[in-house]
């Protein structure tokens, strides 16, 4: 069983920055891809960023490219999302995930609110 817990969300002014963390327990996730989705009110959950095993490859939604950076620290079993130049449209609940064979685990989410 894998447990993921996000932290670092909050209220920030447009143009500001936040750093989200996702700590995993129950299994060492160094051999699995990890990443972030988000869900805004009234919208479907959407992909934000993903990172491969060892962090060799990263992928971003077009809407966050150049502003968000995903990274991982396998020694701490943690994945991060550095968010800069935040916009009101980035307001959402952000969810961490990891994919193991035949299953995807999700965290409970952390709220990010960007005010204009």
Secondary structure in CASP SS format (residue, H / E / C, confidence):
PFRMAT SS
TARGET T0000
AUTHOR 0000-0000-0000
METHOD secondary structure of the structure
MODEL  1
X C 1.00
X C 1.00
X E 1.00
X E 1.00
X E 1.00
X E 1.00
X E 1.00
X C 1.00
X C 1.00
X E 1.00
X E 1.00
X E 1.00
X E 1.00
X C 1.00
X C 1.00
X C 1.00
X C 1.00
X E 1.00
X E 1.00
X E 1.00
X E 1.00
X E 1.00
X E 1.00
X E 1.00
X E 1.00
X C 1.00
X C 1.00
X C 1.00
X C 1.00
X C 1.00
X C 1.00
X C 1.00
X C 1.00
X E 1.00
X E 1.00
X E 1.00
X E 1.00
X E 1.00
X E 1.00
X C 1.00
X C 1.00
X C 1.00
X C 1.00
X C 1.00
X C 1.00
X E 1.00
X E 1.00
X E 1.00
X E 1.00
X E 1.00
X E 1.00
X C 1.00
X H 1.00
X H 1.00
X H 1.00
X C 1.00
X C 1.00
X E 1.00
X E 1.00
X E 1.00
X C 1.00
X C 1.00
X C 1.00
X C 1.00
X C 1.00
X C 1.00
X C 1.00
X E 1.00
X E 1.00
X E 1.00
X E 1.00
X E 1.00
X E 1.00
X C 1.00
X C 1.00
X C 1.00
X C 1.00
X E 1.00
X E 1.00
X E 1.00
X E 1.00
X E 1.00
X E 1.00
X C 1.00
X C 1.00
X C 1.00
X C 1.00
X H 1.00
X H 1.00
X H 1.00
X C 1.00
X E 1.00
X E 1.00
X E 1.00
X E 1.00
X E 1.00
X E 1.00
X E 1.00
X E 1.00
X E 1.00
X C 1.00
X C 1.00
X E 1.00
X E 1.00
X E 1.00
X E 1.00
X C 1.00
X C 1.00
X C 1.00
X E 1.00
X E 1.00
X E 1.00
X E 1.00
X E 1.00
X E 1.00
X C 1.00
END
